Amino acid sequence: MLDRIAEFFIFGLVPFAVGVLAVPELSGAAEKTLTGEVTYRERIALPPNAVLSVELADVSLADAPATVIVARRFVPAGQVPIRFEIGFDSKAILPGRTYALQARITVDGRLLFTTDTRHEVDPLDDKLKTVVLKMAAS
C-alpha cells in the first residue's frame, strides 16, 4: 500500500505540481491590438530591404517629448498600403490624454518616408487607422 501512495506522489502529484508552477503567471494586463495601414502618395516601389517603424505615442504635453507607448518594426511583404498590428497594454492608455501614430520607412538606416503631421488616434477603438507618409528630403 505504501508503494502505491509513493507511486502516486512520484508519478502523479509531483509532475502536476511542477506543471502548475512552470506555467507563467497570468497578467492582469488587458492586451489590445491597434490595426492600421501606412501609405504614401508617391508612385515609388519600396526596395526589398525597406523597414517600417510604427509608434503609438502619448503626445499630450506640448512642451515635452512624446512618450512612446509601444513601437514595432515590420519588414513589408509587398508595396503600399502596408498593414500593421500593434499589441499594447490598454491600461497604459489614460483618459483625457492625446495619442498619435508616428511612422517611418527606412532603407539601410536611411530615412525614405516619415510622418510630417500629427495622426491622432483613439487607441482603444477598433477602427482601422491610416497613416499617410511624406517622402523625406534627400
N, C-alpha and C positions, 0 to 999 in steps of 0.2 A: 504494500500500500504506500509506503514511504517513497518507493521508487516512482510510482505514478505521480505523486504530488511533486516530486523533484522534477520529473519529466515535464509536467505541466508548466512549472515555473521556467525551466530552461528553454523549452521549445514553444511555449505559448505566451506567457506573460512578459518575459524579458524582450522578445522581438517586438511585441506590441508596444511596450513602454519606449523602446528605442525608436520605433517608428513615429510615435506621437511626439517625442522630444526632437526628432530630426526635422519635422515639418516646420517651416518658417512661421513665425508669429503673424497672424493676420493683422494687417494695419488698419487703423480707423480711417485712413485716407480715402476719400471718395475720388476715385480716378475718373477723370473726364477727358474726352477727346475733342480737340478742335480740328475741324476739317476745312480745307480750302484749296485754292489753286493760285499759282503765280503765273503771270503772263507779262509780255511786253509788246509794244506796238511795232517795233522794227521787224522787218522780214529777214531775219538773220538766223541761220541754223546754229544750234549750240554744238560745240565740239564734244566728242565723247567723254572727255575728262572734265567737263563742267561740274561744279558742285553748287547746290542750292543750300543756303543757310536761312532758316526762318526762326525768328524770336518773337515770343509773346512777352511784352514788357509793360510794367506799370509806369505810365507817363503822367501821373497826376501832378507832380511838382514841377512847375515851370522853371524854377531856379536850381534844379538839381538833375543829375544824370538819371536816365530811366533805370528802373530796377528790373532786370530780366527775370521773369518767372520761369521760363523754360526756353531752351534753344536746341534746335535739331539741325543736323546736316543730312542732305539727301543727294544721291547721285541720280540725276534724272534718267529715266528709261525712255528716251524719245525727246520730242520737242514740246514747246509750249502749247497749251497750258500744262503746267506741271502740278499734279495733285500732291497734297501733303496731308498728313495726320500727325498731330502732336498730342501726346498724353500729358496731363498735368494734374496736380492735386487741386481739387476745387476749393479746398479750404484756404488756398493761397490767394483766392480772389476775394477782395474785401468790398463791401458795399460803399458806394459813394466815390470810388476810385475810377480812374480813366485808364483803359488798356488799349494797346495798339500792337499791330503786327509790323515787324520790320523784316525785310528780306534782302538778300543779295545773291548774285550769281558770280562765282569766281572761276577762273581757269588758271591752274598752276599758281595760285595765290594772287593773281592779277584780277582786279575788280572789273567785271564786264557790265553788270546791271545792278541797280540798287533802288531802294525806295527813296523818293525825294519829297514825299508828302506823308502826313500822318494818316495811317489806316486804322482809325479807331474801331474797336470791336467789343462786343459783349461776349467774353469767352464762355459764358455759361449757356448761351443759346445754341441751338443745333443747326443754325443756318450755315450754308457753305460760304466761306469768306473768300473774296477775290482781291488779290494784291497785284497792282499794275506797277511794274518796274520801269525805270528810265535808264537808258544807256549812259554809262559813265564816260566822262571826257577822257580821251586818251592822252 
